[in-house]
Amino acid sequence: MTITLYGIKTCDTCRKARRQLETQGTPYNYHDLREDGLDAALLDALLAATEWRALLNTRSTTWRQLDATAKQDLDAERARALMLAHPTLIKRPLLAIDDTLIVGFDKTRYTALAD
């Protein structure tokens, strides 16, 4: 089982997720979306695991700073372009376990990994 946690090191929820995985001894790889980057192939893999509406964080500071025209008439293609240009628009943390993607931190689901 391959586990990768995608996040941003300054995100409090990502820190909670990392602490949870470390406390329970679950081995994982960490990918910082800001420092390690987000390329089209990775974004496409994430979008293959869940729909774009689940990934796009419309409550983020980055979203609020976008021009109003960028937010209009969103569809999968435009959302993909926005997330590719602004990786901090992706909800986090993302926990990829083989072909499964958990969006956000859910302590119950993370704890189940230790079983």
C-alpha positions as CSV (number, residue, x, y, z in Angstrom):
1,M,0.0,0.0,0.0
2,T,1.4,3.4,-1.1
3,I,0.3,6.4,0.9
4,T,0.9,10.0,-0.1
5,L,-0.3,13.0,1.7
6,Y,-0.6,16.2,-0.4
7,G,-0.7,19.5,1.4
8,I,1.0,22.7,2.4
9,K,3.3,22.8,5.4
10,T,1.8,26.0,6.7
11,C,-1.7,24.6,6.7
12,D,-3.0,23.7,10.2
13,T,-5.2,20.9,9.0
14,C,-2.3,19.4,7.0
15,R,-0.2,19.5,10.2
16,K,-3.0,17.6,12.0
17,A,-3.1,15.0,9.3
18,R,0.7,14.5,9.5
19,R,0.6,14.3,13.3
20,Q,-2.1,11.7,13.1
21,L,-0.3,9.5,10.6
22,E,3.0,9.8,12.5
23,T,1.3,9.1,15.9
24,Q,-0.3,5.9,14.6
25,G,2.9,4.9,12.8
26,T,1.5,4.9,9.3
27,P,4.3,5.3,6.8
28,Y,3.6,7.9,4.1
29,N,5.2,10.2,1.6
30,Y,4.6,13.9,1.9
31,H,4.2,16.2,-1.2
32,D,4.0,19.9,-0.5
33,L,1.9,21.4,-3.3
34,R,3.6,24.8,-2.9
35,E,7.2,23.6,-2.6
36,D,7.2,20.4,-4.6
37,G,4.8,21.8,-7.1
38,L,1.8,20.6,-9.0
39,D,2.1,19.5,-12.6
40,A,-0.6,18.6,-15.1
41,A,-0.1,14.8,-14.7
42,L,-0.5,14.9,-10.9
43,L,-3.6,17.2,-11.1
44,D,-5.1,14.9,-13.7
45,A,-4.5,11.9,-11.5
46,L,-6.2,13.7,-8.6
47,L,-9.1,14.6,-10.8
48,A,-9.4,11.0,-12.0
49,A,-9.9,10.0,-8.3
50,T,-12.5,12.6,-7.5
51,E,-14.5,15.3,-9.3
52,W,-13.2,18.8,-9.6
53,R,-15.9,20.3,-7.3
54,A,-14.5,18.2,-4.5
55,L,-11.0,19.5,-5.1
56,L,-11.6,23.2,-5.7
57,N,-11.4,25.1,-2.4
58,T,-13.8,28.1,-2.9
59,R,-13.3,29.1,0.8
60,S,-9.5,29.7,0.4
61,T,-7.7,33.0,0.6
62,T,-6.4,32.3,-2.9
63,W,-10.0,32.0,-4.2
64,R,-11.1,35.2,-2.6
65,Q,-8.2,37.0,-4.2
66,L,-9.0,35.8,-7.7
67,D,-10.6,38.3,-10.1
68,A,-14.4,37.9,-10.3
69,T,-14.2,37.0,-14.0
70,A,-11.9,34.0,-13.2
71,K,-14.6,32.6,-10.9
72,Q,-17.5,32.9,-13.4
73,D,-18.8,30.1,-15.6
74,L,-16.7,27.4,-13.9
75,D,-16.6,24.0,-15.5
76,A,-14.1,21.1,-15.2
77,E,-11.7,22.6,-17.8
78,R,-11.6,26.1,-16.3
79,A,-11.4,24.7,-12.7
80,R,-8.4,22.5,-13.8
81,A,-6.7,25.5,-15.3
82,L,-7.2,27.5,-12.1
83,M,-5.9,24.8,-9.9
84,L,-2.9,24.2,-12.1
85,A,-2.1,28.0,-12.0
86,H,-2.8,28.3,-8.3
87,P,-2.1,25.0,-6.4
88,T,-3.4,26.5,-3.2
89,L,-6.9,26.4,-4.6
90,I,-6.8,22.6,-4.0
91,K,-8.6,21.5,-0.8
92,R,-6.2,19.9,1.6
93,P,-5.0,17.7,2.9
94,L,-5.4,15.0,0.2
95,L,-4.5,11.5,1.3
96,A,-3.9,9.2,-1.7
97,I,-3.9,5.5,-0.8
98,D,-3.3,3.5,-4.0
99,D,-6.3,4.4,-6.1
100,T,-8.4,6.0,-3.3
101,L,-8.3,9.7,-2.5
102,I,-9.5,11.2,0.8
103,V,-10.2,14.9,0.5
104,G,-9.8,16.8,3.8
105,F,-8.8,15.4,7.2
106,D,-11.1,12.8,8.7
107,K,-9.5,11.3,11.9
108,T,-11.7,8.2,11.7
109,R,-10.6,7.3,8.2
110,Y,-7.0,8.1,9.0
111,T,-7.1,5.9,12.2
112,A,-8.6,3.0,10.1
113,L,-5.3,2.9,8.2
114,A,-3.5,1.7,11.4
115,D,-5.7,-1.3,11.6
